[in-house]
Amino acid sequence: MTQPMGPDPVAEWIIEVCGWQDQARVLLGHLPSQLRVAHDGDGWWIGIDAFAPYLRVQLCAGRLGEDGTFADVSAFLDSTVNATDREELARAVQELRKRLDAPQPPNRWAAERYGFPKP
């Protein structure tokens, strides 16, 4: 049986998958189910939003502003990701990175969930 996962283990897996062990910051979101993993060296972040029973997560990403703030939400996935499958998480992170390089239109859901101004 698959065990429930909160956002903390997902953040740890993302840090490991990206090789960010020495360069990542993990920050709390507006809700206990939200985290952001920021990589200052690459200038981008990944938002993790876990849903009870914490088997799936919604991911989005954005660039860091020059002042280190979370400047935007410019990459998001159309569906949730299996929080217990490291390979699926790795593919999702790779897809977010691709989408970040070719920004998508503003996403109202991500903007509201992560506290950014609405598009």
Disulfide bonds with the S-S distance in Angstrom:
none
